Amino acid sequence: MTFELSHYNAALLFALCASTVFGITQRSTPRDMFRYGAYCFVLFAGGVIVASWAMWLIKH
Amino acid sequence: MANPQNTATVSQRSAKAAPASAGSMATIAPIAAWFFPGLGHFIQHRYIRGLLLMLAVFVMFFAGLGMQGKVYQFNTGDLLDILGFIGDIGTGLLYFVARSMDWGVGNIHRAVADYGTKYIVVAGLLNVIAAVDAHHIAIGKKS
């Protein structure tokens, strides 16, 4: 069984799973869990995009 | 008519039983959570949290295996291999199933396989965080 993912999709799946666990474990109420999970997801996904552009700028 | 002496005895008994139950749950919940992702929350009636944690860890673990990531064996060699093993063993039962089925041999020819290896390690680390959370719920530090 092999699983084909692009690098970006792999990073997004990682962000989704990690954010879910962070949200549930780091906050107490469901509303705060959702907000914190979404915040972590945005930081993960945004960090990937920023790092990608930074590497592109360094190369060029 | 209720006997006041019997009522007092029952309330004293339940007062003693509650801390004992919380104490045993504080031990059982993190072990259960480590052994099977989400189980520590399930046994404390946090079904949705348990389900989401289970899904997150399972998806990461099996996506990692699907990307032909490596499952580390016990070793005393390279420091990164030792740390990889410690991360992997955090998945509990999943780790032992993967080892017994000989899954996760790795593939150095695929760049994504290295992502898979990291997925499996992080699945274990996230499961450890979930186990600590189950412990916090059991001791009343978190609702």
N, CA and C atoms of all chains as a GROMACS GRO file, in nm:
protein
  609
    1MET      N    1   0.085  -0.119   0.000
    1MET     CA    2   0.000   0.000   0.000
    1MET      C    3   0.090   0.125   0.000
    2THR      N    4   0.079   0.205  -0.102
    2THR     CA    5   0.153   0.331  -0.103
    2THR      C    6   0.056   0.448  -0.116
    3PHE      N    7   0.099   0.560  -0.070
    3PHE     CA    8   0.014   0.676  -0.056
    3PHE      C    9   0.086   0.791  -0.127
    4GLU      N   10   0.027   0.841  -0.233
    4GLU     CA   11   0.092   0.947  -0.309
    4GLU      C   12   0.040   1.084  -0.264
    5LEU      N   13   0.127   1.166  -0.213
    5LEU     CA   14   0.090   1.302  -0.173
    5LEU      C   15   0.196   1.398  -0.224
    6SER      N   16   0.152   1.514  -0.269
    6SER     CA   17   0.252   1.616  -0.303
    6SER      C   18   0.311   1.669  -0.172
    7HIS      N   19   0.420   1.739  -0.181
    7HIS     CA   20   0.483   1.791  -0.059
    7HIS      C   21   0.390   1.888   0.014
    8TYR      N   22   0.319   1.970  -0.066
    8TYR     CA   23   0.230   2.069  -0.004
    8TYR      C   24   0.112   2.000   0.066
    9ASN      N   25   0.054   1.899  -0.002
    9ASN     CA   26  -0.058   1.828   0.061
    9ASN      C   27  -0.013   1.753   0.186
   10ALA      N   28   0.110   1.700   0.182
   10ALA     CA   29   0.163   1.632   0.300
   10ALA      C   30   0.177   1.731   0.416
   11ALA      N   31   0.221   1.854   0.384
   11ALA     CA   32   0.235   1.956   0.488
   11ALA      C   33   0.098   1.996   0.543
   12LEU      N   34  -0.002   2.003   0.454
   12LEU     CA   35  -0.138   2.040   0.501
   12LEU      C   36  -0.198   1.930   0.588
   13LEU      N   37  -0.179   1.805   0.550
   13LEU     CA   38  -0.232   1.694   0.630
   13LEU      C   39  -0.165   1.692   0.767
   14PHE      N   40  -0.035   1.715   0.769
   14PHE     CA   41   0.039   1.725   0.895
   14PHE      C   42  -0.020   1.836   0.981
   15ALA      N   43  -0.042   1.953   0.918
   15ALA     CA   44  -0.095   2.068   0.992
   15ALA      C   45  -0.233   2.038   1.049
   16LEU      N   46  -0.315   1.969   0.971
   16LEU     CA   47  -0.452   1.938   1.016
   16LEU      C   48  -0.450   1.847   1.139
   17CYS      N   49  -0.371   1.740   1.131
   17CYS     CA   50  -0.368   1.644   1.242
   17CYS      C   51  -0.304   1.706   1.367
   18ALA      N   52  -0.194   1.775   1.349
   18ALA     CA   53  -0.126   1.836   1.465
   18ALA      C   54  -0.214   1.943   1.529
   19SER      N   55  -0.283   2.022   1.446
   19SER     CA   56  -0.369   2.128   1.500
   19SER      C   57  -0.486   2.070   1.578
   20THR      N   58  -0.539   1.958   1.528
   20THR     CA   59  -0.650   1.892   1.599
   20THR      C   60  -0.607   1.853   1.740
   21VAL      N   61  -0.489   1.789   1.749
   21VAL     CA   62  -0.442   1.744   1.881
   21VAL      C   63  -0.408   1.865   1.969
   22PHE      N   64  -0.341   1.965   1.912
   22PHE     CA   65  -0.307   2.084   1.992
   22PHE      C   66  -0.433   2.152   2.044
   23GLY      N   67  -0.532   2.168   1.957
   23GLY     CA   68  -0.656   2.236   1.998
   23GLY      C   69  -0.724   2.164   2.114
   24ILE      N   70  -0.735   2.031   2.101
   24ILE     CA   71  -0.807   1.954   2.204
   24ILE      C   72  -0.730   1.952   2.336
   25THR      N   73  -0.598   1.940   2.327
   25THR     CA   74  -0.522   1.921   2.451
   25THR      C   75  -0.481   2.052   2.521
   26GLN      N   76  -0.477   2.161   2.446
   26GLN     CA   77  -0.424   2.284   2.507
   26GLN      C   78  -0.533   2.381   2.555
   27ARG      N   79  -0.658   2.352   2.528
   27ARG     CA   80  -0.768   2.439   2.571
   27ARG      C   81  -0.876   2.356   2.640
   28SER      N   82  -0.963   2.425   2.718
   28SER     CA   83  -1.060   2.352   2.800
   28SER      C   84  -1.201   2.346   2.742
   29THR      N   85  -1.244   2.452   2.678
   29THR     CA   86  -1.382   2.452   2.627
   29THR      C   87  -1.382   2.424   2.477
   30PRO      N   88  -1.491   2.363   2.427
   30PRO     CA   89  -1.496   2.329   2.283
   30PRO      C   90  -1.473   2.450   2.193
   31ARG      N   91  -1.530   2.565   2.230
   31ARG     CA   92  -1.512   2.685   2.148
   31ARG      C   93  -1.365   2.727   2.141
   32ASP      N   94  -1.299   2.726   2.258
   32ASP     CA   95  -1.156   2.762   2.262
   32ASP      C   96  -1.070   2.658   2.188
   33MET      N   97  -1.112   2.531   2.200
   33MET     CA   98  -1.037   2.426   2.130
   33MET      C   99  -1.040   2.449   1.980
   34PHE      N  100  -1.160   2.479   1.930
   34PHE     CA  101  -1.174   2.502   1.786
   34PHE      C  102  -1.092   2.623   1.741
   35ARG      N  103  -1.102   2.730   1.819
   35ARG     CA  104  -1.031   2.854   1.782
   35ARG      C  105  -0.879   2.832   1.784
   36TYR      N  106  -0.832   2.764   1.889
   36TYR     CA  107  -0.687   2.742   1.899
   36TYR      C  108  -0.638   2.645   1.791
   37GLY      N  109  -0.720   2.543   1.761
   37GLY     CA  110  -0.685   2.449   1.654
   37GLY      C  111  -0.676   2.521   1.520
   38ALA      N  112  -0.775   2.608   1.493
   38ALA     CA  113  -0.774   2.684   1.367
   38ALA      C  114  -0.653   2.776   1.362
   39TYR      N  115  -0.621   2.838   1.474
   39TYR     CA  116  -0.504   2.927   1.483
   39TYR      C  117  -0.376   2.851   1.451
   40CYS      N  118  -0.362   2.733   1.511
   40CYS     CA  119  -0.242   2.652   1.486
   40CYS      C  120  -0.236   2.610   1.340
   41PHE      N  121  -0.352   2.572   1.284
   41PHE     CA  122  -0.354   2.530   1.144
   41PHE      C  123  -0.308   2.644   1.052
   42VAL      N  124  -0.359   2.763   1.078
   42VAL     CA  125  -0.321   2.879   0.996
   42VAL      C  126  -0.171   2.906   1.009
   43LEU      N  127  -0.118   2.894   1.131
   43LEU     CA  128   0.025   2.916   1.150
   43LEU      C  129   0.109   2.810   1.077
   44PHE      N  130   0.066   2.683   1.087
   44PHE     CA  131   0.138   2.576   1.017
   44PHE      C  132   0.136   2.601   0.867
   45ALA      N  133   0.014   2.619   0.813
   45ALA     CA  134  -0.001   2.634   0.667
   45ALA      C  135   0.066   2.763   0.619
   46GLY      N  136   0.046   2.870   0.694
   46GLY     CA  137   0.109   2.997   0.658
   46GLY      C  138   0.260   2.988   0.665
   47GLY      N  139   0.311   2.917   0.766
   47GLY     CA  140   0.455   2.900   0.780
   47GLY      C  141   0.515   2.827   0.661
   48VAL      N  142   0.442   2.727   0.610
   48VAL     CA  143   0.489   2.652   0.492
   48VAL      C  144   0.499   2.745   0.372
   49ILE      N  145   0.396   2.828   0.353
   49ILE     CA  146   0.396   2.919   0.237
   49ILE      C  147   0.508   3.023   0.249
   50VAL      N  148   0.522   3.080   0.368
   50VAL     CA  149   0.627   3.181   0.389
   50VAL      C  150   0.766   3.120   0.368
   51ALA      N  151   0.786   2.999   0.424
   51ALA     CA  152   0.917   2.934   0.408
   51ALA      C  153   0.944   2.902   0.261
   52SER      N  154   0.838   2.862   0.189
   52SER     CA  155   0.854   2.830   0.046
   52SER      C  156   0.898   2.953  -0.032
   53TRP      N  157   0.830   3.065  -0.008
   53TRP     CA  158   0.868   3.189  -0.078
   53TRP      C  159   1.007   3.236  -0.036
   54ALA      N  160   1.042   3.217   0.090
   54ALA     CA  161   1.176   3.256   0.136
   54ALA      C  162   1.282   3.176   0.062
   55MET      N  163   1.256   3.046   0.046
   55MET     CA  164   1.355   2.962  -0.025
   55MET      C  165   1.363   3.001  -0.172
   56TRP      N  166   1.248   3.036  -0.230
   56TRP     CA  167   1.246   3.078  -0.371
   56TRP      C  168   1.327   3.207  -0.387
   57LEU      N  169   1.311   3.301  -0.293
   57LEU     CA  170   1.384   3.427  -0.299
   57LEU      C  171   1.535   3.406  -0.283
   58ILE      N  172   1.570   3.313  -0.191
   58ILE     CA  173   1.713   3.285  -0.171
   58ILE      C  174   1.775   3.227  -0.299
   59LYS      N  175   1.698   3.138  -0.364
   59LYS     CA  176   1.750   3.075  -0.485
   59LYS      C  177   1.765   3.176  -0.600
   60HIS      N  178   1.670   3.269  -0.607
   60HIS     CA  179   1.675   3.365  -0.718
   60HIS      C  180   1.743   3.495  -0.675
   61MET      N  181  -3.796   0.471   5.811
   61MET     CA  182  -3.720   0.590   5.849
   61MET      C  183  -3.570   0.564   5.836
   62ALA      N  184  -3.498   0.660   5.777
   62ALA     CA  185  -3.354   0.640   5.752
   62ALA      C  186  -3.276   0.647   5.882
   63ASN      N  187  -3.187   0.556   5.899
   63ASN     CA  188  -3.100   0.554   6.016
   63ASN      C  189  -2.985   0.652   5.993
   64PRO      N  190  -2.970   0.756   6.078
   64PRO     CA  191  -2.864   0.856   6.056
   64PRO      C  192  -2.724   0.794   6.057
   65GLN      N  193  -2.711   0.688   6.137
   65GLN     CA  194  -2.578   0.624   6.145
   65GLN      C  195  -2.541   0.559   6.011
   66ASN      N  196  -2.644   0.491   5.948
   66ASN     CA  197  -2.620   0.428   5.819
   66ASN      C  198  -2.590   0.532   5.712
   67THR      N  199  -2.667   0.645   5.715
   67THR     CA  200  -2.646   0.751   5.616
   67THR      C  201  -2.505   0.807   5.626
   68ALA      N  202  -2.461   0.828   5.748
   68ALA     CA  203  -2.325   0.881   5.768
   68ALA      C  204  -2.221   0.783   5.715
   69THR      N  205  -2.247   0.654   5.740
   69THR     CA  206  -2.150   0.553   5.695
   69THR      C  207  -2.140   0.552   5.543
   70VAL      N  208  -2.257   0.562   5.476
   70VAL     CA  209  -2.258   0.559   5.329
   70VAL      C  210  -2.184   0.680   5.273
   71SER      N  211  -2.212   0.799   5.332
   71SER     CA  212  -2.146   0.919   5.278
   71SER      C  213  -1.996   0.916   5.303
   72GLN      N  214  -1.958   0.860   5.420
   72GLN     CA  215  -1.814   0.848   5.448
   72GLN      C  216  -1.747   0.754   5.350
   73ARG      N  217  -1.822   0.643   5.320
   73ARG     CA  218  -1.767   0.544   5.227
   73ARG      C  219  -1.747   0.605   5.088
   74SER      N  220  -1.849   0.681   5.041
   74SER     CA  221  -1.838   0.737   4.906
   74SER      C  222  -1.731   0.846   4.900
   75ALA      N  223  -1.715   0.919   5.014
   75ALA     CA  224  -1.610   1.022   5.019
   75ALA      C  225  -1.471   0.959   5.008
   76LYS      N  226  -1.458   0.838   5.069
   76LYS     CA  227  -1.329   0.769   5.060
   76LYS      C  228  -1.310   0.709   4.920
   77ALA      N  229  -1.420   0.660   4.861
   77ALA     CA  230  -1.410   0.591   4.731
   77ALA      C  231  -1.377   0.688   4.619
   78ALA      N  232  -1.429   0.812   4.626
   78ALA     CA  233  -1.409   0.906   4.516
   78ALA      C  234  -1.261   0.936   4.488
   79PRO      N  235  -1.181   0.973   4.593
   79PRO     CA  236  -1.040   0.997   4.565
   79PRO      C  237  -0.967   0.873   4.516
   80ALA      N  238  -1.006   0.756   4.571
   80ALA     CA  239  -0.940   0.632   4.528
   80ALA      C  240  -0.967   0.608   4.380
   81SER      N  241  -1.094   0.634   4.338
   81SER     CA  242  -1.130   0.614   4.198
   81SER      C  243  -1.056   0.712   4.108
   82ALA      N  244  -1.049   0.839   4.152
   82ALA     CA  245  -0.978   0.941   4.075
   82ALA      C  246  -0.830   0.907   4.067
   83GLY      N  247  -0.776   0.852   4.179
   83GLY     CA  248  -0.635   0.815   4.180
   83GLY      C  249  -0.604   0.704   4.083
   84SER      N  250  -0.692   0.603   4.079
   84SER     CA  251  -0.666   0.493   3.986
   84SER      C  252  -0.686   0.538   3.842
   85MET      N  253  -0.785   0.626   3.820
   85MET     CA  254  -0.807   0.677   3.685
   85MET      C  255  -0.688   0.760   3.638
   86ALA      N  256  -0.624   0.831   3.732
   86ALA     CA  257  -0.508   0.912   3.696
   86ALA      C  258  -0.393   0.826   3.647
   87THR      N  259  -0.392   0.699   3.688
   87THR     CA  260  -0.289   0.606   3.640
   87THR      C  261  -0.334   0.534   3.514
   88ILE      N  262  -0.462   0.490   3.519
   88ILE     CA  263  -0.512   0.408   3.407
   88ILE      C  264  -0.529   0.490   3.280
   89ALA      N  265  -0.583   0.613   3.291
   89ALA     CA  266  -0.616   0.692   3.172
   89ALA      C  267  -0.496   0.719   3.082
   90PRO      N  268  -0.381   0.767   3.136
   90PRO     CA  269  -0.268   0.791   3.045
   90PRO      C  270  -0.212   0.663   2.984
   91ILE      N  271  -0.215   0.554   3.062
   91ILE     CA  272  -0.164   0.426   3.007
   91ILE      C  273  -0.255   0.380   2.893
   92ALA      N  274  -0.389   0.389   2.917
   92ALA     CA  275  -0.484   0.350   2.812
   92ALA      C  276  -0.468   0.440   2.690
   93ALA      N  277  -0.448   0.571   2.715
   93ALA     CA  278  -0.434   0.667   2.604
   93ALA      C  279  -0.308   0.638   2.524
   94TRP      N  280  -0.202   0.599   2.593
   94TRP     CA  281  -0.079   0.565   2.521
   94TRP      C  282  -0.099   0.435   2.442
   95PHE      N  283  -0.160   0.336   2.506
   95PHE     CA  284  -0.172   0.204   2.444
   95PHE      C  285  -0.260   0.208   2.318
   96PHE      N  286  -0.373   0.279   2.328
   96PHE     CA  287  -0.461   0.291   2.211
   96PHE      C  288  -0.505   0.437   2.201
   97PRO      N  289  -0.467   0.508   2.094
   97PRO     CA  290  -0.497   0.651   2.084
   97PRO      C  291  -0.645   0.684   2.104
   98GLY      N  292  -0.673   0.776   2.195
   98GLY     CA  293  -0.810   0.818   2.222
   98GLY      C  294  -0.879   0.743   2.334
   99LEU      N  295  -0.824   0.625   2.371
   99LEU     CA  296  -0.890   0.542   2.472
   99LEU      C  297  -0.894   0.611   2.609
  100GLY      N  298  -0.792   0.687   2.641
  100GLY     CA  299  -0.788   0.757   2.771
  100GLY      C  300  -0.900   0.857   2.785
  101HIS      N  301  -0.943   0.916   2.674
  101HIS     CA  302  -1.055   1.009   2.677
  101HIS      C  303  -1.187   0.933   2.673
  102PHE      N  304  -1.190   0.823   2.599
  102PHE     CA  305  -1.313   0.743   2.592
  102PHE      C  306  -1.353   0.693   2.731
  103ILE      N  307  -1.259   0.641   2.807
  103ILE     CA  308  -1.294   0.584   2.937
  103ILE      C  309  -1.333   0.692   3.038
  104GLN      N  310  -1.307   0.818   3.004
  104GLN     CA  311  -1.353   0.928   3.090
  104GLN      C  312  -1.474   1.000   3.028
  105HIS      N  313  -1.537   0.931   2.933
  105HIS     CA  314  -1.662   0.978   2.870
  105HIS      C  315  -1.645   1.106   2.788
  106ARG      N  316  -1.523   1.130   2.738
  106ARG     CA  317  -1.501   1.241   2.643
  106ARG      C  318  -1.493   1.177   2.504
  107TYR      N  319  -1.613   1.139   2.453
  107TYR     CA  320  -1.614   1.056   2.332
  107TYR      C  321  -1.570   1.133   2.208
  108ILE      N  322  -1.617   1.257   2.193
  108ILE     CA  323  -1.582   1.331   2.071
  108ILE      C  324  -1.433   1.365   2.070
  109ARG      N  325  -1.382   1.409   2.184
  109ARG     CA  326  -1.238   1.439   2.192
  109ARG      C  327  -1.156   1.312   2.164
  110GLY      N  328  -1.200   1.202   2.224
  110GLY     CA  329  -1.129   1.075   2.204
  110GLY      C  330  -1.130   1.035   2.058
  111LEU      N  331  -1.245   1.050   1.994
  111LEU     CA  332  -1.256   1.013   1.852
  111LEU      C  333  -1.165   1.099   1.765
  112LEU      N  334  -1.166   1.230   1.791
  112LEU     CA  335  -1.082   1.320   1.711
  112LEU      C  336  -0.933   1.292   1.732
  113LEU      N  337  -0.895   1.265   1.857
  113LEU     CA  338  -0.755   1.233   1.884
  113LEU      C  339  -0.715   1.102   1.817
  114MET      N  340  -0.806   1.004   1.824
  114MET     CA  341  -0.779   0.876   1.762
  114MET      C  342  -0.762   0.894   1.611
  115LEU      N  343  -0.852   0.970   1.551
  115LEU     CA  344  -0.844   0.993   1.406
  115LEU      C  345  -0.713   1.062   1.368
  116ALA      N  346  -0.676   1.165   1.444
  116ALA     CA  347  -0.555   1.240   1.412
  116ALA      C  348  -0.432   1.149   1.417
  117VAL      N  349  -0.422   1.069   1.523
  117VAL     CA  350  -0.304   0.983   1.538
  117VAL      C  351  -0.305   0.870   1.433
  118PHE      N  352  -0.422   0.809   1.412
  118PHE     CA  353  -0.431   0.701   1.314
  118PHE      C  354  -0.399   0.753   1.174
  119VAL      N  355  -0.457   0.868   1.137
  119VAL     CA  356  -0.434   0.922   1.002
  119VAL      C  357  -0.285   0.950   0.981
  120MET      N  358  -0.222   1.012   1.083
  120MET     CA  359  -0.079   1.043   1.069
  120MET      C  360   0.004   0.916   1.059
  121PHE      N  361  -0.029   0.818   1.143
  121PHE     CA  362   0.050   0.695   1.145
  121PHE      C  363   0.038   0.621   1.012
  122PHE      N  364  -0.087   0.602   0.966
  122PHE     CA  365  -0.104   0.522   0.844
  122PHE      C  366  -0.067   0.600   0.719
  123ALA      N  367  -0.083   0.732   0.720
  123ALA     CA  368  -0.034   0.812   0.608
  123ALA      C  369   0.118   0.801   0.601
  124GLY      N  370   0.183   0.801   0.718
  124GLY     CA  371   0.328   0.784   0.722
  124GLY      C  372   0.371   0.650   0.666
  125LEU      N  373   0.299   0.544   0.704
  125LEU     CA  374   0.330   0.412   0.649
  125LEU      C  375   0.304   0.408   0.499
  126GLY      N  376   0.194   0.474   0.458
  126GLY     CA  377   0.159   0.478   0.315
  126GLY      C  378   0.262   0.552   0.232
  127MET      N  379   0.327   0.649   0.292
  127MET     CA  380   0.433   0.722   0.221
  127MET      C  381   0.566   0.647   0.229
  128GLN      N  382   0.559   0.524   0.277
  128GLN     CA  383   0.676   0.435   0.292
  128GLN      C  384   0.778   0.489   0.391
  129GLY      N  385   0.724   0.548   0.498
  129GLY     CA  386   0.810   0.594   0.607
  129GLY      C  387   0.868   0.476   0.684
  130LYS      N  388   0.968   0.507   0.764
  130LYS     CA  389   1.039   0.402   0.838
  130LYS      C  390   0.988   0.395   0.981
  131VAL      N  391   0.968   0.272   1.030
  131VAL     CA  392   0.937   0.252   1.172
  131VAL      C  393   1.066   0.207   1.240
  132TYR      N  394   1.111   0.287   1.337
  132TYR     CA  395   1.241   0.258   1.400
  132TYR      C  396   1.231   0.138   1.494
  133GLN      N  397   1.338   0.058   1.497
  133GLN     CA  398   1.347  -0.050   1.595
  133GLN      C  399   1.423   0.001   1.716
  134PHE      N  400   1.415  -0.076   1.825
  134PHE     CA  401   1.497  -0.042   1.942
  134PHE      C  402   1.643  -0.048   1.900
  135ASN      N  403   1.718   0.056   1.937
  135ASN     CA  404   1.859   0.057   1.896
  135ASN      C  405   1.939   0.140   1.996
  136THR      N  406   2.069   0.119   1.994
  136THR     CA  407   2.157   0.199   2.081
  136THR      C  408   2.266   0.264   1.996
  137GLY      N  409   2.233   0.290   1.871
  137GLY     CA  410   2.333   0.346   1.780
  137GLY      C  411   2.327   0.497   1.771
  138ASP      N  412   2.288   0.545   1.653
  138ASP     CA  413   2.283   0.688   1.626
  138ASP      C  414   2.178   0.757   1.714
  139LEU      N  415   2.212   0.878   1.762
  139LEU     CA  416   2.120   0.949   1.852
  139LEU      C  417   1.984   0.974   1.786
  140LEU      N  418   1.985   1.011   1.658
  140LEU     CA  419   1.860   1.039   1.590
  140LEU      C  420   1.775   0.913   1.575
  141ASP      N  421   1.840   0.799   1.559
  141ASP     CA  422   1.765   0.672   1.552
  141ASP      C  423   1.702   0.639   1.687
  142ILE      N  424   1.776   0.668   1.794
  142ILE     CA  425   1.722   0.643   1.929
  142ILE      C  426   1.600   0.732   1.953
  143LEU      N  427   1.613   0.861   1.915
  143LEU     CA  428   1.501   0.954   1.934
  143LEU      C  429   1.382   0.914   1.846
  144GLY      N  430   1.412   0.865   1.725
  144GLY     CA  431   1.306   0.817   1.636
  144GLY      C  432   1.230   0.702   1.698
  145PHE      N  433   1.304   0.610   1.762
  145PHE     CA  434   1.238   0.497   1.828
  145PHE      C  435   1.150   0.546   1.943
  146ILE      N  436   1.200   0.642   2.020
  146ILE     CA  437   1.122   0.694   2.134
  146ILE      C  438   0.992   0.759   2.082
  147GLY      N  439   1.003   0.834   1.972
  147GLY     CA  440   0.883   0.894   1.914
  147GLY      C  441   0.786   0.788   1.864
  148ASP      N  442   0.838   0.689   1.794
  148ASP     CA  443   0.752   0.585   1.736
  148ASP      C  444   0.678   0.506   1.843
  149ILE      N  445   0.746   0.476   1.953
  149ILE     CA  446   0.684   0.391   2.056
  149ILE      C  447   0.568   0.465   2.125
  150GLY      N  448   0.562   0.596   2.107
  150GLY     CA  449   0.449   0.674   2.161
  150GLY      C  450   0.316   0.635   2.101
  151THR      N  451   0.317   0.568   1.986
  151THR     CA  452   0.189   0.528   1.925
  151THR      C  453   0.130   0.403   1.990
  152GLY      N  454   0.204   0.342   2.083
  152GLY     CA  455   0.151   0.229   2.160
  152GLY      C  456   0.126   0.107   2.073
  153LEU      N  457   0.002   0.061   2.074
  153LEU     CA  458  -0.035  -0.063   2.003
  153LEU      C  459  -0.001  -0.056   1.855
  154LEU      N  460  -0.020   0.062   1.794
  154LEU     CA  461   0.007   0.076   1.650
  154LEU      C  462   0.153   0.041   1.619
  155TYR      N  463   0.242   0.081   1.709
  155TYR     CA  464   0.384   0.052   1.688
  155TYR      C  465   0.408  -0.099   1.686
  156PHE      N  466   0.350  -0.168   1.785
  156PHE     CA  467   0.374  -0.312   1.795
  156PHE      C  468   0.311  -0.387   1.678
  157VAL      N  469   0.194  -0.340   1.634
  157VAL     CA  470   0.130  -0.402   1.516
  157VAL      C  471   0.219  -0.382   1.394
  158ALA      N  472   0.268  -0.258   1.376
  158ALA     CA  473   0.352  -0.230   1.259
  158ALA      C  474   0.479  -0.315   1.262
  159ARG      N  475   0.540  -0.329   1.379
  159ARG     CA  476   0.662  -0.409   1.389
  159ARG      C  477   0.634  -0.556   1.364
  160SER      N  478   0.522  -0.605   1.421
  160SER     CA  479   0.492  -0.747   1.404
  160SER      C  480   0.454  -0.779   1.260
  161MET      N  481   0.394  -0.683   1.189
  161MET     CA  482   0.356  -0.706   1.049
  161MET      C  483   0.470  -0.670   0.953
  162ASP      N  484   0.580  -0.624   1.010
  162ASP     CA  485   0.696  -0.583   0.929
  162ASP      C  486   0.663  -0.467   0.835
  163TRP      N  487   0.579  -0.376   0.882
  163TRP     CA  488   0.549  -0.254   0.806
  163TRP      C  489   0.657  -0.151   0.838
  164GLY      N  490   0.669  -0.053   0.750
  164GLY     CA  491   0.758   0.059   0.779
  164GLY      C  492   0.904   0.027   0.762
  165VAL      N  493   0.939  -0.037   0.650
  165VAL     CA  494   1.080  -0.067   0.626
  165VAL      C  495   1.154   0.054   0.568
  166GLY      N  496   1.078   0.154   0.521
  166GLY     CA  497   1.142   0.274   0.467
  166GLY      C  498   1.179   0.258   0.321
  167ASN      N  499   1.202   0.372   0.255
  167ASN     CA  500   1.243   0.369   0.114
  167ASN      C  501   1.328   0.494   0.089
  168ILE      N  502   1.457   0.475   0.077
  168ILE     CA  503   1.545   0.591   0.066
  168ILE      C  504   1.539   0.655  -0.073
  169HIS      N  505   1.473   0.587  -0.168
  169HIS     CA  506   1.466   0.642  -0.305
  169HIS      C  507   1.352   0.741  -0.323
  170ARG      N  508   1.264   0.754  -0.227
  170ARG     CA  509   1.152   0.847  -0.238
  170ARG      C  510   1.168   0.959  -0.136
  171ALA      N  511   1.160   1.083  -0.185
  171ALA     CA  512   1.172   1.198  -0.094
  171ALA      C  513   1.056   1.200   0.006
  172VAL      N  514   0.937   1.161  -0.041
  172VAL     CA  515   0.818   1.166   0.045
  172VAL      C  516   0.826   1.060   0.156
  173ALA      N  517   0.907   0.956   0.134
  173ALA     CA  518   0.921   0.854   0.237
  173ALA      C  519   0.982   0.913   0.365
  174ASP      N  520   1.067   1.012   0.348
  174ASP     CA  521   1.126   1.077   0.466
  174ASP      C  522   1.017   1.154   0.542
  175TYR      N  523   0.923   1.215   0.467
  175TYR     CA  524   0.808   1.278   0.533
  175TYR      C  525   0.731   1.173   0.612
  176GLY      N  526   0.715   1.056   0.550
  176GLY     CA  527   0.642   0.947   0.615
  176GLY      C  528   0.705   0.909   0.747
  177THR      N  529   0.838   0.903   0.748
  177THR     CA  530   0.909   0.870   0.873
  177THR      C  531   0.878   0.974   0.980
  178LYS      N  532   0.877   1.101   0.941
  178LYS     CA  533   0.848   1.208   1.037
  178LYS      C  534   0.701   1.202   1.082
  179TYR      N  535   0.613   1.167   0.990
  179TYR     CA  536   0.472   1.152   1.026
  179TYR      C  537   0.455   1.049   1.139
  180ILE      N  538   0.524   0.936   1.123
  180ILE     CA  539   0.509   0.828   1.222
  180ILE      C  540   0.564   0.872   1.358
  181VAL      N  541   0.678   0.939   1.356
  181VAL     CA  542   0.737   0.988   1.482
  181VAL      C  543   0.643   1.090   1.546
  182VAL      N  544   0.591   1.183   1.466
  182VAL     CA  545   0.504   1.288   1.522
  182VAL      C  546   0.371   1.228   1.571
  183ALA      N  547   0.322   1.124   1.503
  183ALA     CA  548   0.200   1.057   1.551
  183ALA      C  549   0.221   1.008   1.694
  184GLY      N  550   0.340   0.951   1.719
  184GLY     CA  551   0.371   0.903   1.854
  184GLY      C  552   0.380   1.017   1.954
  185LEU      N  553   0.442   1.127   1.913
  185LEU     CA  554   0.457   1.241   2.005
  185LEU      C  555   0.321   1.305   2.035
  186LEU      N  556   0.237   1.313   1.933
  186LEU     CA  557   0.102   1.369   1.956
  186LEU      C  558   0.023   1.278   2.051
  187ASN      N  559   0.044   1.147   2.037
  187ASN     CA  560  -0.027   1.054   2.125
  187ASN      C  561   0.019   1.070   2.270
  188VAL      N  562   0.145   1.102   2.288
  188VAL     CA  563   0.196   1.126   2.425
  188VAL      C  564   0.129   1.252   2.482
  189ILE      N  565   0.114   1.356   2.399
  189ILE     CA  566   0.046   1.479   2.445
  189ILE      C  567  -0.098   1.445   2.484
  190ALA      N  568  -0.163   1.361   2.403
  190ALA     CA  569  -0.301   1.321   2.433
  190ALA      C  570  -0.308   1.242   2.564
  191ALA      N  571  -0.206   1.159   2.589
  191ALA     CA  572  -0.203   1.081   2.713
  191ALA      C  573  -0.187   1.173   2.835
  192VAL      N  574  -0.105   1.276   2.821
  192VAL     CA  575  -0.088   1.373   2.931
  192VAL      C  576  -0.221   1.447   2.953
  193ASP      N  577  -0.290   1.478   2.846
  193ASP     CA  578  -0.420   1.546   2.858
  193ASP      C  579  -0.521   1.456   2.931
  194ALA      N  580  -0.520   1.327   2.898
  194ALA     CA  581  -0.609   1.232   2.967
  194ALA      C  582  -0.578   1.229   3.117
  195HIS      N  583  -0.450   1.237   3.150
  195HIS     CA  584  -0.409   1.241   3.291
  195HIS      C  585  -0.461   1.368   3.359
  196HIS      N  586  -0.450   1.481   3.289
  196HIS     CA  587  -0.498   1.608   3.346
  196HIS      C  588  -0.648   1.605   3.370
  197ILE      N  589  -0.722   1.541   3.280
  197ILE     CA  590  -0.867   1.530   3.301
  197ILE      C  591  -0.894   1.442   3.424
  198ALA      N  592  -0.818   1.333   3.437
  198ALA     CA  593  -0.840   1.240   3.548
  198ALA      C  594  -0.812   1.304   3.684
  199ILE      N  595  -0.713   1.392   3.690
  199ILE     CA  596  -0.681   1.453   3.820
  199ILE      C  597  -0.761   1.581   3.844
  200GLY      N  598  -0.846   1.618   3.747
  200GLY     CA  599  -0.933   1.734   3.765
  200GLY      C  600  -0.869   1.867   3.729
  201LYS      N  601  -0.751   1.862   3.669
  201LYS     CA  602  -0.684   1.987   3.630
  201LYS      C  603  -0.753   2.048   3.509
  202LYS      N  604  -0.823   1.964   3.435
  202LYS     CA  605  -0.893   2.010   3.314
  202LYS      C  606  -1.030   1.945   3.311
  203SER      N  607  -1.128   2.014   3.255
  203SER     CA  608  -1.265   1.959   3.253
  203SER      C  609  -1.281   1.861   3.138
   0.00000   0.00000   0.00000
